Amino acid sequence: MSSSPEKSKVGKKWYRNILVYGLPAVVISFIYGFNPLNETLLSYWELTGKYPLYTSEKLSEANTPEKPLLVVIGRIFDVSKGRKHYVDEGDEVAPYKGFCGKDGSRAFATGDFSDLGFTDDLTNLKPSQCLAILDWIKFYQNDPKYVEVGKLVGRFYDQRGDPTPALRQFESCVEEGIAERAKDEELKKMYPSCNSKWSKESGSEFW
């Protein structure tokens, strides 16, 4: 049974709208760092309460050279599309492989890429260091190459996927870092930096 002319017109209108408005919106979102796939998955997980949870054992099994899984503050990202940075190839040592298969969040702030440095223990981190970790979370969340796939049960999320006191402490540390950054920016506006030099011939010069 053939469709009516009215239905055909409606279908063509929807198709045209998708091409005219939908595709450019997706392209623009990727260019400017908004990852619609991540946002869609996150929204679905939040609405349904079915956020994928990984135990340490499950994460260890799921993390493979073909599908490296990076963890930062208990949030798990599939970084397969950037695998050269996370998986050794021949004599090439991947610089960030220590972040995969376990939560090595502290190293994002300290730059200590030793076995001891890759830990989720954030004890005594400065607010500016917590803010640095947050910047990395935003990077993985917004880069279209990477997809968030779940949460790691442990220090930052409990068995139900709810935030733990450790996560709340990290969030408080981040808030302090944001306040400090805002204060520094305000001071820079009030007292802009300048250059100076002194010579015997011309004395002191400022610019």
N, CA and C of each residue as an Amber inpcrd file, in Angstrom:
protein
   621
   0.8490000  -1.1930000   0.0000000   0.0000000   0.0000000   0.0000000
   0.8780000   1.2330000   0.0000000   0.7110000   2.1220000  -0.9460000
   1.5640000   3.2950000  -1.0900000   1.1840000   4.3470000  -0.0650000
   2.1690000   5.1540000   0.3340000   1.9170000   6.1990000   1.3180000
   1.2300000   7.3740000   0.6490000   0.5080000   8.1400000   1.4480000
  -0.2170000   9.2890000   0.9190000   0.7450000  10.4110000   0.5940000
   0.3410000  11.3310000  -0.3170000   1.2040000  12.4710000  -0.6490000
   1.5450000  13.3040000   0.5800000   0.5590000  13.4180000   1.5300000
   0.8050000  14.2390000   2.7070000   1.9340000  13.6380000   3.5580000
   1.8810000  12.2950000   3.7590000   2.9250000  11.6310000   4.5430000
   4.2750000  11.7390000   3.8500000   4.2580000  11.6270000   2.5350000
   5.5010000  11.7340000   1.7780000   6.1260000  13.1080000   1.9630000
   5.2810000  14.1570000   1.9380000   5.7880000  15.5160000   2.1300000
   6.3800000  15.6940000   3.5250000   5.6940000  15.1250000   4.5330000
   6.1870000  15.2280000   5.9060000   7.5460000  14.5400000   6.0490000
   7.6580000  13.3450000   5.4380000   8.9220000  12.6150000   5.5050000
  10.0570000  13.3880000   4.8620000   9.7830000  13.9820000   3.7100000
  10.8100000  14.7660000   3.0230000  11.2090000  15.9830000   3.8510000
  10.2140000  16.5870000   4.5370000  10.4960000  17.7660000   5.3530000
  11.4110000  17.4100000   6.5090000  11.1290000  16.2740000   7.1800000
  11.9860000  15.8270000   8.2780000  13.3940000  15.5210000   7.7960000
  13.4960000  14.8610000   6.6650000  14.8020000  14.5150000   6.0980000
  15.5980000  15.7820000   5.7810000  14.8850000  16.7550000   5.1830000
  15.5530000  18.0120000   4.8450000  16.0210000  18.7460000   6.1060000
  15.2040000  18.7530000   7.1510000  15.5730000  19.4200000   8.3940000
  16.7960000  18.7840000   9.0460000  16.8620000  17.4570000   8.9720000
  18.0230000  16.7620000   9.5390000  19.2940000  17.1680000   8.8030000
  19.2110000  17.2240000   7.4710000  20.3770000  17.5860000   6.6750000
  20.7850000  19.0310000   6.9030000  19.7800000  19.9140000   6.9750000
  20.0600000  21.3500000   7.0770000  20.5170000  21.7420000   8.4760000
  19.8770000  21.1670000   9.5050000  20.1670000  21.5940000  10.8710000
  20.9300000  20.5560000  11.6890000  20.5930000  19.2990000  11.5170000
  21.1820000  18.2670000  12.3620000  22.6600000  18.0240000  12.1190000
  23.0140000  17.7680000  10.8560000  24.4090000  17.4400000  10.5480000
  25.3680000  18.5900000  10.8730000  25.0470000  19.8450000  10.4850000
  25.9490000  20.9350000  10.8700000  26.1100000  21.0650000  12.3780000
  25.0390000  20.8150000  13.1320000  25.1160000  20.9130000  14.5870000
  26.0840000  19.8830000  15.1500000  26.0400000  18.6520000  14.5990000
  26.9480000  17.6060000  15.0530000  28.3910000  17.9650000  14.7370000
  28.6250000  18.4620000  13.5070000  29.9780000  18.8450000  13.0930000
  30.5200000  19.9510000  13.9870000  29.7110000  20.9700000  14.2340000
  30.1420000  22.0910000  15.0650000  30.4460000  21.6310000  16.4800000
  29.6100000  20.7290000  16.9970000  29.8110000  20.2600000  18.3640000
  31.1420000  19.5440000  18.5010000  31.5330000  18.7520000  17.4940000
  32.8100000  18.0600000  17.5500000  33.9670000  19.0420000  17.4420000
  33.8400000  20.0510000  16.5860000  34.9070000  21.0300000  16.3950000
  35.1960000  21.7790000  17.6820000  34.1400000  22.1400000  18.3990000
  34.3110000  22.9670000  19.5830000  34.3750000  22.1610000  20.8830000
  34.6250000  20.8660000  20.7870000  34.9300000  20.0760000  21.9680000
  33.7670000  19.4950000  22.7180000  32.5550000  19.5990000  22.1860000
  31.4000000  18.9810000  22.8370000  31.1870000  17.6200000  22.2080000
  31.1680000  16.6050000  23.0320000  31.0590000  15.2380000  22.5340000
  29.6180000  14.7490000  22.6940000  28.8030000  14.8200000  21.6400000
  27.3920000  14.4460000  21.7660000  27.1880000  12.9870000  22.1350000
  28.0920000  12.0920000  21.7000000  27.9520000  10.6830000  22.0490000
  28.0890000  10.4910000  23.5560000  29.1180000  11.1180000  24.1190000
  29.3020000  11.0300000  25.5650000  28.0990000  11.5920000  26.3090000
  27.6440000  12.7720000  25.8740000  26.5320000  13.4150000  26.5720000
  25.2560000  12.5690000  26.4790000  25.0330000  11.9480000  25.3340000
  23.8450000  11.1070000  25.1700000  23.9080000   9.8940000  26.0870000
  25.0840000   9.2430000  26.1270000  25.2530000   8.0770000  26.9980000
  25.0870000   8.4540000  28.4630000  25.7130000   9.5790000  28.8500000
  25.6380000  10.0050000  30.2400000  24.2010000  10.3150000  30.6370000
  23.4770000  10.9860000  29.7480000  22.0770000  11.3160000  30.0310000
  21.2440000  10.0470000  30.1860000  21.4820000   9.0800000  29.3080000
  20.7430000   7.8100000  29.3840000  21.0380000   7.0990000  30.6950000
  22.3300000   7.0350000  31.0490000  22.7090000   6.3380000  32.2740000
  22.1150000   7.0120000  33.5090000  22.1210000   8.3560000  33.5020000
  21.5750000   9.0640000  34.6510000  20.0650000   8.8520000  34.7690000
  19.3720000   8.8770000  33.6370000  17.9150000   8.7330000  33.6500000
  17.4900000   7.3250000  34.0470000  18.2180000   6.3260000  33.5790000
  17.8340000   4.9320000  33.8320000  18.4610000   4.3620000  35.0940000
  19.4990000   5.0290000  35.5920000  20.2010000   4.4920000  36.7570000
  21.0200000   3.2660000  36.4260000  21.2970000   3.0530000  35.1430000
  22.0270000   1.8640000  34.7060000  23.4550000   2.2030000  34.2790000
  24.0730000   3.0690000  35.0260000  25.4590000   3.4540000  34.7340000
  26.3470000   2.2200000  34.8860000  27.1030000   1.8110000  33.8380000
  27.9400000   0.6120000  33.9300000  28.9750000   0.7380000  35.0510000
  29.0290000  -0.2620000  35.9080000  29.9640000  -0.2720000  37.0240000
  31.0010000  -1.3670000  36.8280000  32.2510000  -1.0320000  37.1150000
  33.3530000  -1.9800000  36.9890000  34.0070000  -2.1770000  38.3500000
  34.2030000  -3.4130000  38.7390000  35.0780000  -3.7000000  39.8710000
  36.5130000  -3.6440000  39.3450000  37.4700000  -3.6710000  40.2530000
  38.8740000  -3.6750000  39.8250000  39.1780000  -4.9000000  38.9710000
  38.5780000  -6.0320000  39.3360000  38.8160000  -7.2730000  38.5910000
  38.2180000  -7.1790000  37.1860000  36.9990000  -6.6730000  37.1030000
  36.3430000  -6.5430000  35.8040000  37.1050000  -5.5650000  34.9100000
  37.5860000  -4.4840000  35.5020000  38.3530000  -3.5020000  34.7320000
  39.6400000  -4.1140000  34.2010000  40.3190000  -4.8770000  35.0440000
  41.5690000  -5.5120000  34.6360000  41.3500000  -6.4570000  33.4610000
  40.2350000  -7.1750000  33.4640000  39.9240000  -8.0910000  32.3690000
  39.5290000  -7.3500000  31.0970000  38.7940000  -6.2470000  31.2630000
  38.2900000  -5.5080000  30.0980000  39.3570000  -4.6490000  29.4460000
  40.3710000  -4.2600000  30.2040000  41.4450000  -3.4230000  29.6780000
  42.4140000  -4.2680000  28.8580000  42.4250000  -4.0720000  27.5470000
  43.2760000  -4.8600000  26.6510000  44.0310000  -3.9290000  25.7000000
  45.0700000  -4.4400000  25.0240000  45.7660000  -3.6020000  24.0420000
  44.8380000  -3.0950000  22.9400000  43.8270000  -3.8930000  22.6140000
  42.8880000  -3.4840000  21.5770000  41.8960000  -2.4480000  22.1010000
  41.6260000  -2.4990000  23.4020000  40.6660000  -1.5670000  24.0010000
  41.1990000  -1.0940000  25.3540000  42.1630000  -0.1670000  25.3360000
  42.6730000   0.3600000  26.5990000  41.6270000   1.2210000  27.2900000
  41.4810000   1.0180000  28.5940000  40.4940000   1.7510000  29.3830000
  41.2160000   2.6050000  30.4210000  41.1250000   3.9060000  30.2470000
  41.7800000   4.8560000  31.1440000  40.8000000   5.2610000  32.2480000
  41.3420000   5.4600000  33.4490000  40.5020000   5.8400000  34.5840000
  41.0330000   7.1260000  35.2080000  40.1260000   8.0780000  35.4470000
  40.4790000   9.3040000  36.1580000  39.3370000   9.6460000  37.1070000
  39.6500000   9.7280000  38.3960000  38.6580000   9.9650000  39.4600000
  37.4740000   8.9940000  39.3130000  37.7850000   7.7340000  39.0720000
  36.7590000   6.6930000  39.0220000  35.9440000   6.6550000  37.7500000
  36.1940000   7.5490000  36.8110000  35.4470000   7.5620000  35.5550000
  36.2790000   6.8730000  34.4860000  35.6760000   5.9460000  33.7810000
  36.3930000   5.0790000  32.8390000  36.1320000   5.5290000  31.4020000
  37.2150000   5.6830000  30.6370000  37.1120000   6.1140000  29.2490000
  37.7740000   5.0950000  28.3260000  37.1060000   4.7960000  27.2310000
  37.6840000   3.9720000  26.1710000  38.5680000   4.8890000  25.3260000
  39.8970000   4.6580000  25.3690000  40.8380000   5.5240000  24.6490000
  41.4500000   4.7920000  23.4550000  40.7030000   3.8410000  22.8990000
  41.2040000   3.0300000  21.7800000  41.6750000   3.8770000  20.6080000
  40.9810000   4.9740000  20.3280000  41.3150000   5.7810000  19.1570000
  42.5850000   6.6030000  19.3510000  43.1190000   6.5830000  20.5510000
  44.4010000   7.2300000  20.8010000  45.3860000   6.2410000  21.3730000
  45.2430000   4.9610000  20.9710000  45.9590000   3.8590000  21.6250000
  47.4800000   4.0160000  21.6120000  48.0400000   4.7420000  20.6480000
  49.5010000   4.8830000  20.6090000  50.0340000   5.5870000  21.8560000
  49.1840000   6.3510000  22.5220000  49.5930000   7.0380000  23.7470000
  49.4550000   6.1470000  24.9790000  48.7380000   5.0190000  24.8410000
  48.3950000   4.2070000  26.0040000  48.8350000   2.7510000  25.9070000
  49.2910000   2.3240000  24.7320000  49.6870000   0.9300000  24.5400000
  51.0700000   0.8840000  23.8890000  51.9980000   0.1260000  24.4860000
  53.3360000  -0.0290000  23.9140000  53.2500000  -0.7100000  22.5570000
  54.0620000  -0.2230000  21.6150000  54.1290000  -0.8460000  20.2960000
  55.5930000  -1.0350000  19.9190000  56.0450000  -2.2900000  19.9130000
  57.4420000  -2.5690000  19.6130000  58.3420000  -1.9450000  20.6670000
  59.3040000  -1.1490000  20.2000000  60.2230000  -0.4650000  21.1130000
  59.6580000   0.8540000  21.6210000  58.5120000   1.2360000  21.0880000
  57.8930000   2.5000000  21.4940000  57.1200000   2.3110000  22.7980000
  57.5080000   3.0820000  23.8100000  56.8420000   2.9990000  25.1120000
  55.7520000   4.0610000  25.1800000  54.5460000   3.6190000  25.4530000
  53.4160000   4.5410000  25.5430000  53.5250000   5.3500000  26.8360000
  53.5330000   6.6770000  26.7440000  53.7560000   7.5020000  27.9360000
  52.6580000   7.4330000  28.9850000  51.4090000   7.1470000  28.5520000
  50.2960000   7.2110000  29.4960000  49.6790000   5.8390000  29.7990000
  50.4230000   4.7830000  29.5630000  49.8660000   3.4400000  29.7580000
  49.5140000   3.1790000  31.2260000  50.1970000   3.8600000  32.1430000
  49.9380000   3.6450000  33.5630000  48.5770000   4.1060000  34.0230000
  47.9090000   4.8970000  33.1900000  46.5720000   5.3660000  33.5460000
  45.4860000   4.3610000  33.1670000  45.8640000   3.3060000  32.4570000
  44.8730000   2.3380000  31.9760000  44.8500000   1.0850000  32.8530000
  43.6520000   0.5720000  33.0610000  43.4950000  -0.6380000  33.8440000
  43.4260000  -0.4080000  35.3370000  43.6240000   0.8310000  35.7670000
  43.5090000   1.1840000  37.1840000  43.3770000   2.7030000  37.2640000
  43.0380000   3.1870000  38.4350000  42.8820000   4.6280000  38.6310000
  44.2130000   5.2150000  39.0920000  44.8630000   5.9420000  38.2140000
  46.1440000   6.5790000  38.5440000  46.0240000   8.0880000  38.6090000
  44.8970000   8.5760000  39.1020000  44.5630000   9.9960000  39.0390000
  45.6400000  10.9250000  39.5980000  46.3010000  10.5160000  40.6620000
  47.2810000  11.4030000  41.2950000  48.3730000  11.8300000  40.3130000
  48.7580000  10.9180000  39.4170000  49.8280000  11.2200000  38.4610000
  49.4410000  12.3390000  37.4910000  48.1330000  12.5320000  37.2560000
  47.7030000  13.6330000  36.4090000  48.0940000  14.9770000  37.0220000
  48.1850000  15.0150000  38.3500000  48.5200000  16.2590000  39.0380000
  50.0050000  16.3880000  39.3330000  50.6560000  15.2610000  39.6350000
  52.0470000  15.3250000  40.0780000  53.0550000  15.1020000  38.9530000
  52.6370000  14.4090000  37.8900000  53.5750000  14.0710000  36.8300000
  54.4970000  12.9200000  37.1970000  54.2140000  12.2650000  38.3200000
  55.0060000  11.1090000  38.7490000  54.4460000   9.8650000  38.0760000
  55.1350000   9.4100000  37.0260000  54.6590000   8.2760000  36.2520000
  55.3240000   6.9670000  36.6790000  55.7600000   6.8990000  37.9160000
  56.3080000   5.6520000  38.4400000  55.1560000   4.7760000  38.9060000
  55.4710000   3.5260000  39.2540000  54.4300000   2.6210000  39.7350000
  53.7480000   3.1750000  40.9810000  54.5350000   3.8270000  41.8430000
  53.9740000   4.4060000  43.0560000  53.1680000   5.6680000  42.7510000
  53.5470000   6.3440000  41.6740000  52.8630000   7.5920000  41.3190000
  51.4760000   7.3810000  40.7510000  51.2780000   6.2380000  40.0940000
  49.9590000   5.9290000  39.5230000  49.0590000   5.3740000  40.6250000
  48.3930000   6.2590000  41.3290000  47.5220000   5.8590000  42.4390000
  46.3080000   6.7720000  42.4800000  45.2480000   6.3040000  43.1060000
  44.0500000   7.1270000  43.2500000  44.0210000   7.8520000  44.5950000
  45.1010000   7.7320000  45.3640000  45.2050000   8.4160000  46.6530000
  45.5900000   9.8800000  46.4150000  44.6820000  10.7910000  46.7240000
  44.9080000  12.2210000  46.4690000  45.2950000  12.9870000  47.7300000
  45.7440000  12.2670000  48.7560000  46.0940000  12.8980000  50.0230000
  47.1150000  14.0140000  49.8270000  46.8280000  15.1670000  50.4480000
  47.7320000  16.3230000  50.4930000  47.9280000  17.0190000  49.1410000
  47.0790000  16.7500000  48.1670000  47.1680000  17.5180000  46.9210000
  46.7100000  18.9520000  47.1620000  47.3460000  19.8860000  46.4710000
  46.9530000  21.2840000  46.5660000  45.7120000  21.5300000  45.7030000
  44.9430000  22.5680000  46.0190000  43.7640000  22.8800000  45.1940000
  44.0940000  23.0540000  43.7210000  45.2440000  23.6500000  43.4250000
  45.6290000  23.8340000  42.0210000  45.8700000  22.4910000  41.3400000
  46.3300000  21.4980000  42.0960000  46.5550000  20.1690000  41.5330000
  45.2260000  19.4470000  41.2970000  44.2770000  19.6360000  42.2100000
  42.9410000  19.0530000  41.9920000  42.3120000  19.6610000  40.7490000
  42.5360000  20.9520000  40.5590000  41.9950000  21.6260000  39.3750000
  42.6390000  21.0860000  38.1050000  43.9180000  20.7400000  38.1830000
  44.6100000  20.1510000  37.0250000  43.9870000  18.8090000  36.6540000
  43.6190000  18.0110000  37.6590000  42.9580000  16.7350000  37.3820000
  41.6080000  16.9720000  36.7240000  40.8690000  17.9630000  37.2250000
  39.5700000  18.2920000  36.6240000  39.7320000  18.6720000  35.1590000
  40.7850000  19.4040000  34.8430000  41.0380000  19.7820000  33.4470000
  41.2320000  18.5380000  32.5780000  41.8880000  17.5150000  33.1200000
  42.0690000  16.2750000  32.3740000  40.7440000  15.5400000  32.1930000
  39.9020000  15.5640000  33.2200000  38.5780000  14.9460000  33.0910000
  37.8110000  15.6100000  31.9560000  37.8410000  16.9340000  31.9160000
  37.1430000  17.6750000  30.8620000  37.7120000  17.3300000  29.4900000
  39.0360000  17.1500000  29.4370000  39.6700000  16.8040000  28.1680000
  39.1220000  15.4820000  27.6370000  39.1100000  14.4560000  28.4780000
  38.6320000  13.1470000  28.0270000  37.1240000  13.1530000  27.7820000
  36.4100000  13.9420000  28.5440000  34.9630000  14.0010000  28.3810000
  34.5730000  14.6970000  27.0820000  35.3430000  15.6940000  26.6660000
  34.9660000  16.5140000  25.5140000  35.6370000  16.1160000  24.2050000
  36.7330000  15.3560000  24.2820000  37.4100000  14.9400000  23.0560000
  36.5770000  13.8500000  22.3660000  36.1510000  14.0850000  21.1270000
  35.2940000  13.1070000  20.4430000  35.9660000  11.7560000  20.1870000
  37.2830000  11.6720000  20.3340000  37.9590000  10.3820000  20.1390000
  37.6540000   9.4170000  21.2790000  37.3480000   9.9710000  22.4480000
  37.2370000   9.1410000  23.6330000  35.7840000   9.0660000  24.1230000
  35.4100000   7.8930000  24.6180000  34.0310000   7.6630000  25.0550000
  34.0330000   7.1630000  26.4960000  33.2320000   7.7910000  27.3310000
  33.1020000   7.3460000  28.7110000  32.2450000   6.0890000  28.7480000
  32.7350000   5.0450000  29.4360000  32.0370000   3.7540000  29.4000000
  31.5620000   3.2670000  30.7640000  31.9000000   3.9670000  31.8300000
  31.4190000   3.5150000  33.1350000  32.1740000   4.1280000  34.2970000
  31.9090000   3.5700000  35.4830000  32.5410000   4.0150000  36.7170000
  33.2690000   2.8450000  37.3750000  34.3380000   3.1760000  38.0810000
  35.0930000   2.1550000  38.8060000  34.6510000   2.1460000  40.2680000
  34.1930000   1.0090000  40.7230000  33.8050000   0.8620000  42.1220000
  35.0770000   0.8430000  42.9710000  35.1290000   1.7280000  43.9490000
  36.3270000   1.7970000  44.7820000  36.3870000   3.0840000  45.5670000
  37.4620000   3.8410000  45.3810000  37.6910000   5.0340000  46.1880000
  36.6510000   6.1310000  45.9610000  36.1980000   6.2920000  44.7040000
  35.3440000   7.4370000  44.3970000  33.8700000   7.1030000  44.1810000
  33.5710000   5.8240000  43.9050000  32.1770000   5.3970000  43.7220000
  31.9410000   4.0950000  44.4760000  30.7780000   3.9910000  45.1200000
  30.4850000   2.7810000  45.8680000  29.8400000   1.7170000  44.9840000
  29.3820000   0.6300000  45.5850000  28.8380000  -0.5070000  44.8420000
  27.6080000  -0.1420000  44.0110000  26.9180000   0.9180000  44.3810000
  25.7390000   1.3670000  43.6290000  26.0710000   2.4550000  42.6170000
  27.3340000   2.8690000  42.5860000  27.7250000   3.9370000  41.6730000
  27.5370000   5.3180000  42.2430000  27.2600000   5.3950000  43.5470000
  27.0750000   6.6970000  44.1930000  28.4140000   7.2720000  44.6360000
  28.5200000   8.6050000  44.6940000  29.7730000   9.2410000  45.1230000
  30.1330000   8.8690000  46.5630000  31.4170000   8.6990000  46.8010000
  31.9200000   8.3990000  48.1440000  32.4290000   9.6900000  48.7890000
  32.7310000   9.6670000  50.0830000  33.3270000  10.8420000  50.7320000
  34.6130000  11.3040000  50.0520000  35.3780000  10.3680000  49.5040000
  36.6240000  10.7370000  48.8180000  36.3340000  11.6040000  47.5940000
  35.2620000  11.2860000  46.8690000  34.8940000  12.1000000  45.7130000
  34.4390000  13.4770000  46.1700000  33.6840000  13.5480000  47.2590000
  33.2350000  14.8320000  47.7870000  34.4280000  15.6790000  48.2230000
  35.4400000  15.0440000  48.7920000  36.6530000  15.7660000  49.1900000
  37.3680000  16.3330000  47.9660000  37.4300000  15.5210000  46.9030000
  38.0500000  15.9950000  45.6690000  37.2770000  17.1900000  45.1120000
  35.9540000  17.1160000  45.1140000  35.1320000  18.2080000  44.6040000
  35.3460000  19.4860000  45.4150000  35.4940000  19.3430000  46.7390000
  35.7700000  20.5070000  47.5900000  37.1370000  21.1060000  47.2620000
  38.0970000  20.2280000  47.0170000  39.4410000  20.6770000  46.6420000
  39.3980000  21.4360000  45.3210000  38.5980000  20.9390000  44.3770000
  38.4420000  21.6120000  43.0840000  37.8220000  22.9960000  43.2770000
  36.8050000  23.0860000  44.1360000  36.1690000  24.3750000  44.3910000
  37.1710000  25.3850000  44.9350000  38.0410000  24.9330000  45.8260000
  39.0930000  25.8070000  46.3430000  40.0260000  26.2450000  45.2210000
  40.3490000  25.3060000  44.3260000  41.2240000  25.6310000  43.2020000
  40.5960000  26.6500000  42.2770000  39.2930000  26.5280000  42.0330000
  38.5850000  27.4890000  41.1770000  38.6080000  28.8720000  41.8130000
  38.3950000  28.9310000  43.1400000  38.4130000  30.2060000  43.8510000
  39.8020000  30.8370000  43.7900000  40.8380000  30.0100000  43.9530000
  42.2080000  30.5230000  43.8880000  42.5330000  31.0410000  42.4930000
  42.0960000  30.3130000  41.4750000  42.3650000  30.7410000  40.0950000
  41.6740000  32.0780000  39.8080000  40.4300000  32.2150000  40.2670000
  39.6940000  33.4630000  40.0590000  40.3850000  34.6240000  40.7720000
  40.8920000  34.3610000  41.9770000  41.5930000  35.4000000  42.7380000
  42.8720000  35.8140000  42.0270000  43.6040000  34.8340000  41.4980000
  44.8390000  35.1430000  40.7610000  44.5490000  35.9810000  39.5250000
  43.4750000  35.6480000  38.8160000  43.1110000  36.4120000  37.6160000
  42.7460000  37.8430000  37.9760000  42.0590000  38.0040000  39.1080000
  41.6740000  39.3460000  39.5390000  42.9040000  40.1720000  39.9060000
  43.8740000  39.5390000  40.5650000  45.1050000  40.2350000  40.9380000
  45.9000000  40.6520000  39.6990000  45.8780000  39.7940000  38.6710000
  46.5920000  40.1210000  37.4300000  45.9760000  41.3360000  36.7530000
  44.6450000  41.4510000  36.8540000  43.9750000  42.6140000  36.2670000
  44.3040000  43.8790000  37.0460000  44.3840000  43.7500000  38.3800000
  44.6720000  44.9100000  39.2260000  46.1300000  45.3390000  39.1330000
  47.0080000  44.3480000  39.0240000  48.4430000  44.6330000  38.9810000
  49.0700000  43.9270000  37.7860000  48.8600000  44.4660000  36.5900000
  49.4200000  43.8260000  35.3900000  50.9370000  43.7790000  35.4570000
  51.4970000  42.7020000  34.9380000  52.9440000  42.5360000  34.9580000
  53.6110000  43.5150000  33.9960000  54.8460000  43.8570000  34.2890000
  55.5850000  44.7510000  33.3960000  57.0300000  44.2740000  33.3180000
  57.7280000  44.7520000  32.3160000  59.1330000  44.4230000  32.1300000
  59.9850000  45.6350000  32.4830000  61.1800000  45.3910000  32.9060000
  62.0710000  46.5050000  33.2520000  63.5130000  46.1320000  32.9520000
  64.3180000  47.1450000  32.7640000  65.7580000  46.9310000  32.6080000
  66.4970000  48.1710000  33.0800000  67.7620000  47.9770000  33.4140000
  68.5750000  49.1080000  33.8860000  69.8970000  49.0880000  33.1670000
  70.3240000  50.2630000  32.7730000  71.6490000  50.4000000  32.1700000
  72.2840000  51.6770000  32.7030000  73.5830000  51.7110000  32.6780000
  74.3140000  52.8630000  33.1890000  74.0050000  54.1150000  32.3910000
  73.7710000  53.9370000  31.0750000  73.5320000  55.0790000  30.2200000
  72.1290000  55.6600000  30.3990000  71.1270000  54.7860000  30.4320000
  69.7360000  55.2770000  30.4350000  69.0170000  55.0780000  31.7690000
  69.6540000  54.3750000  32.7180000  68.9990000  54.1640000  34.0000000
  67.9330000  53.0940000  33.8960000  66.8650000  53.2570000  34.6490000
  65.7930000  52.2640000  34.6800000  64.7640000  52.5480000  33.5890000
  64.2880000  51.4940000  32.9310000  63.2380000  51.6080000  31.9310000
  62.1620000  50.5810000  32.2410000  60.9040000  51.0010000  32.0800000
  59.7710000  50.0930000  32.3200000  58.8550000  50.0900000  31.1120000
  58.2840000  48.9270000  30.7900000  57.3210000  48.8540000  29.6900000
  56.3740000  47.6700000  29.8970000
